[in-house]
Amino acid sequence: MMEKSKNDLLFLTKMYKRILDEIDVGVHAVDDTGKTIIYNKKMMQMEAMDFQDVMDKNLLDVFMFKDDQSSTLVKALQEGKETNNVKQTYFNNKGREITTINNTIPIYSENKLHGAVEIANDVTKLERLIKGNMNKGSSKYTFDNIIGNSAAIQEVIESAKRATRTSSYVLIVGDTGTGKELFAQSIHNGSGRLSGPFISQNCAALPDNLIESLLFGTKRGAFTGAVDTPGLFEQANGGTLLLDEINSLNLNLQAKLLRVLQEKTIKRIGDTKETSVDVRVIANMNEDPIDAVANNRMRKDLYYRLGVVTIFVPPLKDRKEDIPLLVEHFIEKYNERFQMRVKGLSEEVKLSFFEYDWHGNVRELEHIIEAAMNIMMDGEDLIMYRHLPYQYRNKMQMKERMMPLSTVETFMKDNGDVTVPLKEQMEVFEKTYVEHVLKKNDFNISKTAKLLGLSRQSLQYRLKKLNLEVNT
């Protein structure tokens, strides 16, 4: 019987430990001397500590507390009182700052205090986000920082400048890397809100429950761990709030955002009080808003509300005449940063830049310039093709291997009316294409073979088969 009781106790102990390690709150218990006797997995994650660093040690020997704060666990031992939803900021043994919301309970047995247990929720991540956003109170870019003389970009700049005269909401649409935030900051800095805060938030960077708290703020006691916290709308009061990737918000959150835009008031989560806010919202998105609405990624009413002023930033492939100016700017930037004296691009690189599709837009161009300058040797003053990143050179090689559409169209125009078996048509096409690539490479066998993805021997075999004569 005693053996069975012992086994039952071991089983219960294992079960309790497993439960403690699975729950999504931190649990830290100490005995009446302050020595740790329970420390679960979630608490280890929150405090970035190892089990052996805390277990069986006095918590004051492990953790440090700010001068104006004391350990809520120690306070429970000293005063024997329960506390709820108390925010505590302290440091682990590596000096890392931790912020938690604690419920602390003294443990009594037969009217004698035997220890205390703390149930903690981690708000460290939210605290850092809030501090980070509160530091985003300035914007450094103006319209003078937008580089380009092409008609495409100049038209957009003029539209954006007109938007500085009012406080209407603005929707900026453009592919990734086109410089949408430059336009947002320029609009803010050119408007009457220049002296107000400029706060930027990427809506795709956070889960829905966290982004809602971040946007609208929280009321203490609204949920476990909630404290009085102003949201981004309150922080941006009198200024501009940039919401990047607005189409990544779920539709329910978009409805709440629409209400704020219409009523110009916010209600913190868990609060009953409405707070007026004076915020100009600029939203960015990297897809056509009509497509986003059609595919149920954006509410139609939110699009109409935000799109009072809509600015479409053109991709780099539609303004390639701006590439020389952009290259000059980036070379100057990284010359200063790297203490180099690069003068420009080789002719081969210039030509390839105008042939490239630039799916990553201006950001990709900058990264390629930076990468090339990182591997240049002392004394080299021109960026050569060999300096360009492998990924770029590989894409260009693949592009060269592709049959130009104009060549295909010419071939079909010349041969499309003739109905012949597929095999014969393919032979004619192969001969036309190989001859095209040969001419493009001045009948150089090695270069042609490389672009076609063939060995020199295989190409020579095909030339013989196709009755193509080349003087080698």
C-alpha positions in Angstrom: 0.0 0.0 0.0 2.8 2.3 0.9 4.6 1.5 -2.4 1.4 2.4 -4.3 1.2 5.7 -2.5 4.8 6.4 -3.4 4.2 5.6 -7.0 1.1 7.8 -7.1 3.0 10.7 -5.6 5.8 10.3 -8.2 3.1 10.2 -11.0 1.4 13.4 -9.7 4.7 15.1 -9.4 5.6 14.4 -13.0 2.1 15.4 -14.1 2.3 18.8 -12.2 5.7 19.4 -13.7 4.5 18.7 -17.2 1.5 21.0 -16.7 3.7 23.8 -15.4 6.0 23.5 -18.4 3.1 23.5 -20.9 1.1 26.5 -19.7 1.7 29.9 -21.4 2.5 31.9 -18.2 5.6 32.0 -16.1 5.5 30.4 -12.7 8.2 31.1 -10.1 7.9 30.0 -6.5 10.2 30.6 -3.5 10.3 29.2 0.0 10.2 31.4 3.1 13.9 32.3 2.7 13.5 33.5 -0.9 15.1 30.4 -2.4 13.6 29.2 -5.7 11.7 25.9 -5.5 9.6 26.0 -8.7 10.7 27.6 -12.0 8.8 26.6 -15.1 9.8 26.5 -18.8 7.8 29.7 -19.8 9.6 31.6 -17.0 12.9 30.5 -18.3 12.0 31.7 -21.8 10.7 35.1 -20.5 13.8 35.7 -18.4 16.3 34.1 -20.8 17.7 32.0 -18.0 18.8 28.4 -17.5 17.1 26.2 -14.9 20.3 25.6 -13.0 21.0 29.4 -12.8 17.9 30.0 -10.7 16.8 26.7 -9.0 17.7 26.4 -5.3 19.2 29.9 -5.4 18.0 33.0 -3.6 16.3 35.2 -6.2 18.1 38.3 -5.0 21.4 36.6 -5.7 20.3 36.0 -9.3 18.1 39.0 -10.3 18.7 42.8 -10.0 15.9 45.3 -9.5 15.7 49.0 -10.2 16.3 51.4 -7.3 12.6 52.4 -7.2 11.3 48.8 -7.4 11.6 45.7 -5.3 10.9 42.1 -6.0 7.1 41.4 -5.9 8.0 37.9 -4.6 10.1 39.3 -1.8 7.4 41.8 -1.0 4.9 38.9 -0.7 7.2 37.2 1.8 7.8 40.4 3.8 4.2 41.7 3.9 2.2 38.5 3.4 -0.1 40.2 1.0 -1.4 39.2 -2.4 -0.9 41.6 -5.3 -2.5 41.5 -8.8 -1.5 42.9 -12.2 1.7 44.6 -10.9 4.1 45.7 -13.6 7.7 44.9 -12.7 11.0 45.7 -14.6 14.2 44.0 -13.6 17.4 42.5 -15.0 18.6 38.9 -15.3 22.1 37.7 -14.5 23.3 38.9 -17.9 22.0 42.4 -17.5 19.1 41.9 -19.9 16.0 43.9 -19.0 12.8 42.0 -18.4 9.3 43.4 -18.0 6.4 41.3 -16.6 2.9 41.7 -15.3 2.7 39.7 -12.1 0.1 38.2 -9.8 1.9 37.3 -6.6 0.4 35.1 -3.9 1.9 34.3 -0.4 1.5 30.6 0.5 0.3 29.8 4.0 -0.1 26.6 5.9 -1.7 26.5 9.4 -1.4 30.3 9.5 2.3 30.1 8.9 3.9 31.7 5.8 5.9 29.0 3.9 6.7 30.8 0.7 5.2 32.7 -2.3 4.4 32.0 -5.9 4.4 34.4 -8.8 2.4 34.0 -12.0 3.9 36.3 -14.7 3.0 37.4 -18.2 5.7 38.7 -20.5 5.3 42.2 -21.9 9.0 42.7 -22.7 8.4 42.5 -26.5 5.5 44.9 -26.3 7.5 47.3 -24.2 10.4 47.3 -26.7 8.0 47.9 -29.6 6.3 50.8 -27.8 9.7 52.3 -26.9 10.9 51.8 -30.5 7.9 53.5 -32.0 8.1 56.4 -29.5 11.7 56.9 -30.8 10.3 57.1 -34.3 9.2 60.6 -33.8 11.2 62.1 -36.6 11.6 61.7 -40.3 14.7 62.6 -42.3 13.7 62.5 -45.9 12.3 65.3 -48.0 11.4 65.6 -51.7 15.0 66.7 -52.4 16.1 63.1 -51.4 14.0 61.5 -54.2 16.3 61.0 -57.1 15.2 61.0 -60.7 14.6 63.3 -63.7 12.3 60.9 -65.7 8.8 62.1 -66.5 7.4 59.1 -64.6 9.0 60.0 -61.3 8.6 63.8 -61.7 4.9 63.4 -62.2 4.6 61.4 -58.9 6.7 64.0 -57.0 4.4 66.8 -58.2 1.3 64.8 -57.1 2.9 64.1 -53.7 3.8 67.8 -53.2 0.2 68.8 -53.8 -0.8 66.4 -51.0 1.2 68.4 -48.5 -1.3 71.3 -48.6 -4.1 69.3 -46.8 -4.5 66.7 -44.1 -6.3 64.2 -46.3 -5.4 60.6 -45.9 -2.9 59.3 -48.5 -2.5 55.8 -50.0 0.9 55.1 -51.6 1.0 52.1 -53.9 4.2 50.7 -55.4 6.3 47.5 -55.7 8.7 46.6 -52.9 11.8 48.7 -53.0 10.4 51.6 -55.0 10.8 54.1 -52.1 7.3 54.5 -50.8 8.4 55.5 -47.3 10.5 58.3 -48.9 7.3 59.8 -50.3 5.5 59.3 -47.0 8.2 61.1 -45.0 8.5 63.8 -47.7 4.8 64.5 -47.5 5.0 64.8 -43.7 8.0 67.1 -43.8 6.4 69.3 -46.5 3.2 69.7 -44.6 2.0 71.8 -41.7 2.6 68.7 -39.4 6.3 69.0 -39.8 6.7 69.8 -36.1 4.6 66.9 -35.0 5.7 63.3 -34.6 6.2 60.9 -37.6 5.6 57.3 -36.5 5.9 54.3 -38.9 4.6 50.8 -38.3 4.8 47.7 -40.6 1.4 46.0 -40.2 2.8 42.7 -41.5 5.5 42.5 -38.8 3.2 41.6 -35.9 0.4 39.2 -35.1 -3.1 40.6 -35.1 -3.7 40.7 -31.4 -0.4 42.6 -30.8 -0.9 45.1 -33.7 -4.4 46.0 -32.3 -2.9 46.7 -28.9 -0.1 48.7 -30.5 -2.4 50.8 -32.7 -5.1 51.6 -30.2 -3.5 51.1 -26.8 -4.6 49.2 -23.7 -6.5 49.9 -20.5 -5.1 48.4 -17.3 -6.9 45.2 -16.4 -8.5 44.7 -19.8 -6.8 41.3 -19.9 -4.2 39.4 -18.0 -1.0 41.5 -18.1 -2.7 44.6 -19.6 -1.4 48.0 -18.4 -2.3 51.6 -19.3 -0.5 52.1 -22.6 -1.0 54.7 -25.3 -1.3 53.3 -28.8 0.4 54.6 -31.9 -2.6 56.9 -32.7 -2.2 58.7 -29.4 1.6 58.8 -29.8 1.2 60.3 -33.3 -1.3 62.9 -32.2 -0.7 66.2 -34.1 1.5 64.4 -36.6 1.5 61.6 -39.1 1.1 57.8 -38.7 2.5 55.7 -41.6 0.9 52.2 -41.8 3.1 50.1 -44.1 1.6 47.0 -45.8 -1.9 48.0 -44.8 -3.4 45.2 -46.8 -1.9 42.6 -44.4 -4.3 43.6 -41.6 -7.2 41.2 -41.2 -10.6 42.5 -42.3 -11.9 42.8 -38.7 -9.0 45.1 -37.8 -9.5 47.0 -41.0 -13.1 47.7 -39.9 -11.8 49.1 -36.5 -9.2 51.2 -38.4 -11.9 52.6 -40.7 -14.0 53.7 -37.7 -11.0 55.6 -36.2 -10.4 57.3 -39.6 -14.1 58.3 -39.8 -14.7 59.3 -36.2 -11.2 60.6 -35.4 -11.5 59.0 -32.0 -9.9 55.9 -30.5 -10.9 53.6 -27.7 -8.2 51.7 -25.9 -8.7 48.0 -25.6 -10.7 47.4 -22.5 -11.6 51.1 -22.1 -15.1 52.7 -22.3 -13.8 56.2 -22.9 -13.3 57.7 -26.4 -10.2 59.8 -27.0 -10.0 62.4 -29.8 -6.9 62.1 -32.0 -5.6 64.5 -34.7 -3.6 62.2 -36.9 -2.9 62.1 -40.6 -2.7 58.5 -41.8 -0.5 57.6 -44.7 -0.8 54.0 -45.8 1.5 52.0 -48.1 0.8 48.8 -50.0 2.8 46.8 -52.5 -0.1 45.6 -54.7 -2.8 47.2 -56.8 -5.6 48.2 -54.3 -8.3 47.1 -56.9 -6.7 43.6 -56.8 -6.6 43.6 -53.0 -10.3 44.5 -52.8 -11.2 41.9 -55.4 -9.3 39.2 -53.6 -10.8 40.1 -50.2 -7.5 41.4 -48.8 -8.7 44.9 -48.3 -12.1 46.3 -47.4 -13.6 48.4 -50.2 -14.8 51.1 -47.8 -11.3 51.4 -46.2 -9.8 51.7 -49.7 -12.2 54.6 -50.5 -11.5 56.3 -47.2 -7.7 56.0 -47.4 -7.5 56.6 -51.2 -8.6 60.2 -51.1 -5.2 60.9 -52.4 -3.6 57.9 -54.2 0.0 58.0 -55.4 1.4 55.2 -57.6 5.2 55.0 -57.4 6.6 53.6 -60.7 8.9 50.6 -60.7 12.5 51.1 -61.7 12.0 49.2 -65.0 9.6 52.0 -66.0 12.1 54.7 -65.4 15.4 53.3 -66.4 16.7 56.7 -67.6 17.1 57.5 -63.8 19.6 54.6 -63.3 22.7 56.8 -64.0 21.6 59.3 -61.4 20.8 56.6 -58.9 24.1 54.9 -59.5 26.0 58.1 -59.0 24.2 58.7 -55.7 24.8 55.2 -54.3 28.5 55.2 -55.3 28.9 58.6 -53.6 27.1 57.3 -50.5 29.3 54.2 -50.2 32.5 56.0 -51.2 31.9 58.1 -48.1 31.0 55.2 -45.9 33.8 52.8 -47.1 36.4 55.5 -47.6 36.8 54.6 -51.3 37.2 56.5 -54.6 35.1 54.6 -57.0 34.3 56.7 -60.1 31.6 54.8 -61.8 30.6 51.7 -63.9 32.3 49.9 -66.7 30.5 50.1 -70.1 29.6 46.4 -69.8 28.0 47.0 -66.4 26.1 50.1 -67.7 24.6 48.1 -70.6 23.6 45.2 -68.3 21.9 47.6 -65.9 19.7 48.9 -68.7 18.9 45.3 -69.9 18.0 44.1 -66.3 14.4 43.9 -65.2 15.0 45.2 -61.6 12.3 43.2 -59.8 13.7 44.6 -56.5 13.6 48.1 -57.8 15.8 51.0 -56.4 16.5 49.0 -53.2 18.0 46.1 -55.3 20.1 48.6 -57.3 21.5 50.0 -54.1 22.3 46.6 -52.7 24.1 45.6 -55.9 26.3 48.7 -55.8 27.1 48.1 -52.1 27.9 44.5 -52.7 30.1 45.3 -55.7 32.1 47.9 -53.8 32.6 45.5 -50.9 34.7 43.2 -53.1 36.6 45.7 -55.1 40.4 45.8 -54.6 42.4 48.8 -53.6 43.2 50.9 -56.7 40.2 49.8 -58.7 38.0 52.8 -59.5 35.4 51.2 -61.9 32.8 48.6 -61.0 33.4 45.8 -63.4 31.0 43.0 -64.3 33.1 40.5 -62.2 32.4 42.7 -59.1 28.6 42.3 -59.4 26.9 39.8 -57.0 26.6 36.2 -58.3 22.8 36.3 -58.0 22.7 39.3 -60.4 25.1 37.7 -62.9 23.2 34.4 -62.8 19.9 36.2 -63.5 21.5 38.0 -66.5 22.8 34.7 -67.8 19.4 33.2 -67.6 17.9 36.2 -69.4 20.4 35.8 -72.2 19.4 32.2 -72.5 15.8 33.2 -73.0 14.6 33.6 -76.6 13.7 37.3 -77.1 10.0 37.7 -77.8 10.7 39.8 -80.9 12.7 36.9 -82.3 9.8 34.4 -81.6 7.3 36.8 -83.2 9.5 37.3 -86.3 9.9 33.5 -86.6 6.2 32.9 -86.4 5.5 35.7 -88.9 8.0 34.2 -91.4 7.0 30.5 -90.8 3.6 30.5 -89.1 1.6 30.1 -92.3 3.3 26.8 -93.1 1.7 23.8 -91.6 4.4 21.1 -91.0 4.9 18.3 -88.5 6.1 19.6 -85.0 9.5 17.8 -85.3 10.3 19.6 -88.6 9.0 22.9 -87.2 11.3 22.5 -84.1 14.3 21.8 -86.3 13.7 25.0 -88.2 13.2 26.9 -85.0 16.4 25.5 -83.5 18.4 26.5 -86.5 16.9 30.0 -86.4 17.6 30.4 -82.7 21.2 29.0 -82.8 22.0 31.3 -85.7 20.5 34.3 -83.8 22.7 33.6 -80.7 25.8 33.0 -82.9 25.4 36.4 -84.6 24.8 38.1 -81.3 28.1 36.8 -80.0 30.0 37.5 -83.3 30.1 33.8 -84.0 32.2 33.1 -81.0 31.7 29.3 -80.3 32.7 29.4 -76.6 30.4 32.3 -75.7 27.5 30.9 -77.7 27.9 27.5 -76.1 27.9 29.0 -72.6 24.7 31.0 -73.2 23.0 28.0 -74.7 23.9 25.8 -71.8 25.9 23.5 -74.0 29.5 22.2 -74.1 31.6 23.5 -77.0 31.7 20.0 -78.5 27.8 19.7 -78.3 27.4 23.0 -80.0 29.8 22.0 -82.8 27.8 18.8 -83.3 24.6 20.8 -83.6 26.1 23.2 -86.1 27.1 20.3 -88.3 23.6 18.7 -87.9 21.9 22.0 -88.8 24.3 22.8 -91.7 25.5 26.0 -90.1 29.0 26.9 -91.1 31.2 29.0 -88.7 34.8 30.0 -89.4 36.5 29.0 -86.1 
